[in-house]
Amino acid sequence: MAIKLKIPELSPEQKKTVFAAALFILSMGFGYFKIFWAPLSKRIHETRAKLEEAEAQIATAEDQARKLPQLEKKLAELKEKLAAAERRIPKSKDVPDLIYTLSDLGRKFHVEIRSISPQGQTDREYFKEVAYGLAVRGSYHSVAKFLTALGISERIFNTRNLSVSPSSGAPGVTLQATLQLLAYQYRG
């Protein structure tokens, strides 16, 4: 059995009222959506996007903060390596340090340094090669030990054109040597 509803017939005046009411409700709904809901929804969406961006930045910052002790340790290690490298190949000619090193090794190995004379420099790709003429006097073994100590010193030195000749005069001095001593300077 089906139930039948009987819808009463509306008068033209009632139809106008229902149509006006429906039109009013639709316009109020459209106005509510346009004036209140759409801007509010847009602000909510923008705020969510900003919040997600801020959370991502916070996560990145926290990750970097966790890595900070490791980075500080690595920086300290790199600074130590740089200092060691600068002792081996200084950024400047540092002639006083060169003379001190030569004098100290000369005293240690009983070698008399007769002269040190600058002979110019040669530019290489990463460093400068600074040449010095060096004349020394001493026993065979003391001169050999002196040259060995130069070769293994902390600062990098090289020798070229070693010329050895017998020496006469002071007791214990058996030879004199002339050579070209090469010191290096970092170009950076």
Backbone as CSV, one residue per row, in Angstrom:
resi,resn,N_x,N_y,N_z,CA_x,CA_y,CA_z,C_x,C_y,C_z
1,MET,0.805,-1.152,0.000,0.000,0.000,0.000,0.878,1.256,0.000
2,ALA,0.639,2.070,-0.879,1.401,3.287,-1.025,0.641,4.437,-0.417
3,ILE,1.371,5.258,0.234,0.758,6.429,0.851,0.857,7.569,-0.133
4,LYS,-0.231,8.184,-0.323,-0.267,9.305,-1.236,-0.411,10.570,-0.436
5,LEU,0.440,11.507,-0.724,0.355,12.806,-0.087,-0.336,13.747,-1.047
6,LYS,-1.157,14.475,-0.492,-1.847,15.433,-1.330,-1.252,16.790,-1.036
7,ILE,-0.632,17.376,-2.053,-0.034,18.691,-1.915,-1.084,19.684,-2.380
8,PRO,-1.373,20.607,-1.474,-2.392,21.567,-1.865,-1.870,22.491,-2.960
9,GLU,-2.735,22.946,-3.728,-2.448,23.856,-4.821,-2.189,25.229,-4.211
10,LEU,-1.114,25.892,-4.654,-0.761,27.198,-4.107,-1.323,28.287,-5.008
11,SER,-1.713,29.322,-4.329,-2.224,30.468,-5.087,-1.050,31.215,-5.680
12,PRO,-1.287,32.036,-6.705,-0.190,32.784,-7.299,0.513,33.665,-6.277
13,GLU,-0.208,34.214,-5.299,0.398,35.059,-4.259,1.315,34.205,-3.386
14,GLN,0.912,32.998,-3.038,1.703,32.105,-2.208,2.949,31.648,-2.975
15,LYS,2.762,31.396,-4.293,3.900,30.987,-5.117,4.952,32.092,-5.149
16,LYS,4.517,33.351,-5.241,5.450,34.483,-5.237,6.165,34.548,-3.902
17,THR,5.459,34.318,-2.800,6.049,34.379,-1.466,7.078,33.253,-1.302
18,VAL,6.715,32.028,-1.730,7.646,30.895,-1.619,8.873,31.171,-2.492
19,PHE,8.661,31.672,-3.705,9.770,31.976,-4.593,10.653,33.062,-3.985
20,ALA,10.028,34.104,-3.410,10.789,35.189,-2.781,11.555,34.668,-1.584
21,ALA,10.913,33.778,-0.790,11.587,33.213,0.381,12.776,32.357,-0.054
22,ALA,12.589,31.542,-1.094,13.667,30.688,-1.592,14.803,31.544,-2.138
23,LEU,14.425,32.591,-2.897,15.417,33.506,-3.431,16.163,34.207,-2.305
24,PHE,15.458,34.617,-1.242,16.078,35.265,-0.083,17.033,34.307,0.614
25,ILE,16.588,33.059,0.815,17.434,32.063,1.496,18.677,31.779,0.647
26,LEU,18.506,31.634,-0.657,19.658,31.393,-1.526,20.616,32.583,-1.532
27,SER,20.062,33.790,-1.616,20.938,34.963,-1.604,21.639,35.116,-0.269
28,MET,20.957,34.801,0.839,21.598,34.857,2.162,22.698,33.794,2.249
29,GLY,22.424,32.601,1.723,23.437,31.529,1.721,24.640,31.919,0.877
30,PHE,24.376,32.481,-0.327,25.461,32.927,-1.189,26.244,34.045,-0.518
31,GLY,25.532,34.998,0.103,26.191,36.108,0.804,27.023,35.595,1.969
32,TYR,26.483,34.635,2.742,27.224,34.054,3.865,28.500,33.377,3.353
33,PHE,28.344,32.602,2.262,29.498,31.922,1.696,30.525,32.925,1.194
34,LYS,30.072,33.942,0.455,30.975,34.897,-0.163,31.622,35.821,0.868
35,ILE,30.842,36.280,1.835,31.348,37.273,2.780,32.076,36.631,3.956
36,PHE,31.550,35.514,4.477,32.133,34.933,5.692,32.929,33.654,5.431
37,TRP,32.320,32.677,4.811,32.930,31.353,4.710,34.156,31.337,3.784
38,ALA,34.076,31.909,2.597,35.202,31.863,1.649,36.439,32.567,2.204
39,PRO,36.324,33.810,2.737,37.531,34.440,3.290,38.084,33.682,4.502
40,LEU,37.170,33.198,5.348,37.612,32.458,6.526,38.308,31.165,6.097
41,SER,37.769,30.491,5.125,38.372,29.261,4.622,39.731,29.550,4.002
42,LYS,39.835,30.663,3.281,41.111,31.049,2.676,42.149,31.341,3.755
43,ARG,41.756,32.073,4.814,42.688,32.366,5.912,43.109,31.094,6.631
44,ILE,42.163,30.171,6.812,42.495,28.901,7.466,43.523,28.144,6.621
45,HIS,43.314,28.105,5.308,44.242,27.417,4.401,45.625,28.078,4.434
46,GLU,45.678,29.417,4.377,46.951,30.135,4.417,47.658,29.918,5.749
47,THR,46.885,29.942,6.829,47.465,29.736,8.158,48.028,28.325,8.282
48,ARG,47.296,27.331,7.753,47.807,25.957,7.779,49.103,25.850,6.984
49,ALA,49.160,26.506,5.819,50.386,26.475,5.001,51.553,27.116,5.747
50,LYS,51.295,28.252,6.407,52.354,28.909,7.185,52.791,28.037,8.354
51,LEU,51.838,27.388,8.988,52.143,26.516,10.118,53.001,25.338,9.662
52,GLU,52.645,24.730,8.531,53.448,23.617,8.014,54.851,24.079,7.647
53,GLU,54.968,25.279,7.067,56.282,25.822,6.723,57.105,26.079,7.985
54,ALA,56.464,26.637,9.007,57.161,26.901,10.274,57.594,25.593,10.925
55,GLU,56.741,24.566,10.873,57.111,23.268,11.448,58.289,22.661,10.689
56,ALA,58.295,22.822,9.373,59.425,22.314,8.581,60.712,23.058,8.941
57,GLN,60.623,24.373,9.120,61.805,25.154,9.499,62.287,24.763,10.888
58,ILE,61.344,24.512,11.789,61.715,24.082,13.151,62.420,22.733,13.093
59,ALA,61.888,21.812,12.289,62.517,20.496,12.165,63.925,20.624,11.592
60,THR,64.095,21.485,10.592,65.422,21.709,10.009,66.371,22.306,11.046
61,ALA,65.880,23.287,11.801,66.713,23.928,12.827,67.092,22.937,13.919
62,GLU,66.154,22.087,14.320,66.462,21.081,15.345,67.494,20.091,14.835
63,ASP,67.376,19.714,13.555,68.346,18.792,12.958,69.732,19.429,12.924
64,GLN,69.779,20.705,12.547,71.064,21.412,12.527,71.617,21.576,13.941
65,ALA,70.734,21.808,14.904,71.189,21.954,16.292,71.798,20.648,16.793
66,ARG,71.229,19.522,16.373,71.797,18.227,16.778,73.179,18.022,16.148
67,LYS,73.377,18.570,14.955,74.653,18.403,14.257,75.702,19.418,14.707
68,LEU,75.308,20.439,15.442,76.225,21.510,15.829,77.471,21.009,16.560
69,PRO,77.363,20.144,17.579,78.595,19.681,18.238,79.562,18.978,17.281
70,GLN,79.007,18.181,16.357,79.870,17.510,15.383,80.551,18.531,14.475
71,LEU,79.793,19.534,14.044,80.363,20.552,13.161,81.431,21.374,13.883
72,GLU,81.185,21.690,15.155,82.187,22.437,15.926,83.456,21.611,16.096
73,LYS,83.300,20.315,16.330,84.465,19.439,16.486,85.240,19.374,15.170
74,LYS,84.505,19.234,14.058,85.163,19.176,12.748,85.864,20.496,12.446
75,LEU,85.227,21.621,12.801,85.852,22.926,12.593,87.142,23.041,13.388
76,ALA,87.135,22.583,14.632,88.349,22.630,15.449,89.455,21.774,14.827
77,GLU,89.089,20.584,14.316,90.083,19.722,13.669,90.656,20.389,12.422
78,LEU,89.784,21.020,11.634,90.247,21.686,10.423,91.151,22.875,10.752
79,LYS,90.826,23.600,11.829,91.689,24.709,12.247,93.064,24.201,12.664
80,GLU,93.101,23.043,13.352,94.388,22.455,13.738,95.196,22.064,12.504
81,LYS,94.507,21.470,11.523,95.199,21.077,10.291,95.711,22.296,9.538
82,LEU,94.922,23.367,9.533,95.352,24.599,8.868,96.587,25.170,9.561
83,ALA,96.573,25.182,10.886,97.735,25.699,11.623,98.977,24.854,11.338
84,ALA,98.811,23.532,11.278,99.949,22.650,10.978,100.453,22.904,9.560
85,ALA,99.521,23.088,8.624,99.920,23.352,7.241,100.634,24.694,7.129
86,GLU,100.173,25.690,7.868,100.818,27.007,7.823,102.208,26.975,8.459
87,ARG,102.429,26.053,9.409,103.785,25.915,9.958,104.703,25.272,8.918
88,ARG,104.145,24.382,8.094,104.959,23.713,7.065,105.182,24.621,5.864
89,ILE,104.131,25.332,5.444,104.242,26.260,4.315,103.566,27.562,4.747
90,PRO,104.323,28.493,5.316,103.713,29.737,5.813,103.192,30.623,4.687
91,LYS,102.356,31.589,5.051,101.776,32.512,4.070,102.726,33.660,3.749
92,SER,103.720,33.869,4.600,104.678,34.947,4.353,106.083,34.347,4.292
93,LYS,107.044,35.155,3.845,108.421,34.665,3.739,108.961,34.275,5.109
94,ASP,108.615,35.021,6.127,109.008,34.734,7.510,110.521,34.503,7.622
95,VAL,111.295,35.461,7.117,112.753,35.360,7.101,113.339,35.234,8.511
96,PRO,112.845,35.983,9.511,113.428,35.809,10.851,113.291,34.379,11.369
97,ASP,112.138,33.757,11.109,111.952,32.375,11.550,112.898,31.447,10.798
98,LEU,113.109,31.716,9.521,114.038,30.913,8.717,115.457,31.017,9.286
99,ILE,115.885,32.235,9.580,117.238,32.438,10.132,117.356,31.778,11.503
100,TYR,116.307,31.894,12.317,116.322,31.252,13.630,116.449,29.740,13.480
101,THR,115.678,29.153,12.568,115.725,27.700,12.361,117.119,27.272,11.910
102,LEU,117.686,27.996,10.952,119.027,27.644,10.455,120.077,27.801,11.559
103,SER,119.997,28.883,12.312,120.968,29.113,13.389,120.852,28.047,14.470
104,ASP,119.615,27.708,14.821,119.389,26.707,15.859,119.940,25.346,15.423
105,LEU,119.651,24.951,14.181,120.176,23.673,13.693,121.700,23.715,13.561
106,GLY,122.241,24.873,13.157,123.699,25.005,13.065,124.360,24.805,14.419
107,ARG,123.810,25.449,15.463,124.375,25.268,16.812,124.230,23.815,17.270
108,LYS,123.083,23.232,17.013,122.806,21.868,17.473,123.780,20.869,16.848
109,PHE,124.128,21.057,15.576,124.972,20.083,14.884,126.388,20.594,14.635
110,HIS,126.765,21.674,15.315,128.127,22.219,15.244,128.521,22.578,13.807
111,VAL,127.637,23.289,13.161,127.882,23.756,11.797,127.898,25.277,11.845
112,GLU,128.933,25.850,11.243,129.035,27.305,11.179,128.349,27.779,9.899
113,ILE,127.357,28.655,10.061,126.683,29.212,8.889,127.460,30.456,8.487
114,ARG,128.066,30.385,7.338,128.927,31.458,6.876,128.128,32.591,6.230
115,SER,127.113,32.232,5.439,126.317,33.277,4.794,124.949,32.726,4.376
116,ILE,123.990,33.646,4.377,122.652,33.369,3.843,122.340,34.548,2.938
117,SER,122.053,34.260,1.679,121.756,35.359,0.755,120.508,35.029,-0.064
118,PRO,119.572,35.983,-0.140,118.362,35.744,-0.948,118.721,35.655,-2.432
119,GLN,118.041,34.763,-3.138,118.319,34.579,-4.562,117.051,34.650,-5.409
120,GLY,115.995,35.218,-4.877,114.770,35.400,-5.661,113.737,34.333,-5.375
121,GLN,112.631,34.465,-6.080,111.552,33.497,-5.878,110.935,33.121,-7.214
122,THR,110.322,31.946,-7.217,109.649,31.434,-8.407,108.196,31.140,-8.020
123,ASP,107.275,31.661,-8.828,105.861,31.403,-8.564,105.456,30.073,-9.179
124,ARG,104.846,29.251,-8.365,104.266,27.977,-8.812,102.744,28.114,-8.738
125,GLU,102.039,27.041,-9.054,100.574,27.117,-9.103,99.968,27.445,-7.737
126,TYR,100.408,26.761,-6.677,99.806,26.946,-5.357,100.745,27.584,-4.340
127,PHE,101.996,27.731,-4.672,102.967,28.248,-3.713,104.060,29.016,-4.432
128,LYS,104.862,29.708,-3.628,106.044,30.396,-4.141,107.259,29.641,-3.614
129,GLU,108.263,29.537,-4.457,109.509,28.881,-4.087,110.540,29.989,-3.887
130,VAL,110.982,30.186,-2.658,111.920,31.255,-2.327,113.309,30.633,-2.142
131,ALA,114.268,31.102,-2.916,115.611,30.518,-2.904,116.566,31.397,-2.092
132,TYR,117.446,30.727,-1.359,118.484,31.386,-0.569,119.804,30.664,-0.840
133,GLY,120.876,31.434,-1.005,122.210,30.853,-1.088,122.702,30.634,0.332
134,LEU,123.257,29.467,0.593,123.682,29.127,1.948,125.096,28.553,1.885
135,ALA,125.970,29.098,2.719,127.338,28.586,2.821,127.562,28.170,4.267
136,VAL,128.004,26.922,4.468,128.220,26.394,5.824,129.600,25.736,5.900
137,ARG,130.056,25.577,7.143,131.335,24.926,7.384,131.210,24.020,8.590
138,GLY,131.846,22.843,8.542,131.824,21.912,9.662,132.416,20.587,9.251
139,SER,132.319,19.617,10.143,132.824,18.283,9.799,131.838,17.624,8.835
140,TYR,132.314,16.572,8.207,131.473,15.868,7.243,130.166,15.426,7.887
141,HIS,130.255,14.790,9.053,129.069,14.263,9.721,128.158,15.377,10.232
142,SER,128.732,16.440,10.725,127.890,17.519,11.250,127.127,18.213,10.120
143,VAL,127.782,18.410,8.960,127.085,19.011,7.822,125.988,18.066,7.323
144,ALA,126.276,16.766,7.279,125.270,15.788,6.841,124.071,15.785,7.801
145,LYS,124.347,15.816,9.098,123.249,15.846,10.077,122.448,17.139,9.963
146,PHE,123.139,18.236,9.713,122.471,19.537,9.539,121.520,19.493,8.346
147,LEU,121.991,18.975,7.218,121.153,18.894,6.020,119.983,17.922,6.222
148,THR,120.234,16.831,6.940,119.153,15.880,7.241,118.103,16.534,8.123
149,ALA,118.554,17.273,9.129,117.611,17.956,10.025,116.785,18.986,9.261
150,LEU,117.411,19.664,8.298,116.646,20.596,7.457,115.559,19.859,6.679
151,GLY,115.904,18.689,6.165,114.968,17.916,5.364,113.784,17.378,6.147
152,ILE,113.987,17.131,7.444,112.885,16.565,8.237,112.259,17.578,9.193
153,SER,112.660,18.829,9.072,112.085,19.850,9.960,110.604,20.063,9.637
154,GLU,109.909,20.707,10.568,108.467,20.914,10.393,108.178,21.765,9.160
155,ARG,108.928,22.818,8.976,108.774,23.636,7.775,109.407,22.904,6.600
156,ILE,108.801,23.012,5.453,109.288,22.289,4.276,110.417,23.081,3.622
157,PHE,111.568,22.404,3.510,112.739,22.957,2.835,113.200,21.954,1.794
158,ASN,113.929,22.442,0.829,114.552,21.586,-0.170,115.924,22.183,-0.462
159,THR,116.827,21.357,-0.910,118.157,21.863,-1.257,118.464,21.499,-2.699
160,ARG,119.287,22.363,-3.306,119.734,22.159,-4.690,121.183,22.603,-4.799
161,ASN,121.842,22.098,-5.805,123.189,22.543,-6.169,124.167,22.492,-4.986
162,LEU,124.186,21.366,-4.300,125.113,21.190,-3.179,126.525,21.015,-3.723
163,SER,127.425,21.845,-3.194,128.826,21.776,-3.592,129.654,21.663,-2.320
164,VAL,130.454,20.634,-2.227,131.257,20.370,-1.033,132.732,20.430,-1.411
165,SER,133.504,21.112,-0.563,134.957,21.180,-0.807,135.672,21.084,0.537
166,PRO,136.900,20.572,0.514,137.650,20.462,1.776,137.969,21.843,2.333
167,SER,138.054,21.893,3.644,138.322,23.172,4.291,139.619,23.064,5.073
168,SER,140.350,24.127,5.089,141.571,24.149,5.889,141.403,25.240,6.926
169,GLY,142.061,25.097,7.986,141.990,26.146,8.990,141.643,25.588,10.347
170,ALA,140.470,25.869,10.836,140.075,25.521,12.200,140.064,24.010,12.387
171,PRO,140.502,23.552,13.579,140.505,22.110,13.841,139.063,21.591,13.938
172,GLY,138.841,20.388,13.414,137.517,19.778,13.439,136.659,20.173,12.258
173,VAL,137.090,21.194,11.520,136.335,21.621,10.341,136.998,20.954,9.145
174,THR,136.266,20.053,8.529,136.868,19.290,7.448,136.345,19.686,6.081
175,LEU,135.207,20.351,6.032,134.702,20.732,4.719,133.832,21.970,4.817
176,GLN,133.663,22.578,3.669,132.708,23.669,3.562,131.760,23.328,2.421
177,ALA,130.499,23.756,2.576,129.484,23.410,1.585,128.721,24.664,1.193
178,THR,128.400,24.758,-0.069,127.507,25.811,-0.546,126.324,25.104,-1.209
179,LEU,125.172,25.688,-1.038,123.979,25.081,-1.605,122.902,26.134,-1.793
180,GLN,121.889,25.753,-2.513,120.731,26.624,-2.663,119.622,26.012,-1.807
181,LEU,119.169,26.783,-0.829,118.099,26.337,0.069,116.779,26.894,-0.458
182,LEU,115.791,26.025,-0.642,114.478,26.435,-1.132,113.473,26.376,0.022
183,ALA,112.861,27.511,0.297,111.787,27.582,1.294,110.506,27.863,0.514
184,TYR,109.380,27.430,1.053,108.112,27.568,0.331,107.154,28.463,1.055
185,GLN,106.381,29.191,0.273,105.406,30.146,0.813,104.076,29.907,0.104
186,TYR,103.008,29.802,0.883,101.671,29.551,0.323,101.170,30.791,-0.412
187,ARG,100.581,30.590,-1.586,100.119,31.726,-2.382,98.686,32.144,-2.072
188,GLY,97.932,31.358,-1.306,96.507,31.616,-1.062,96.196,32.873,-0.437
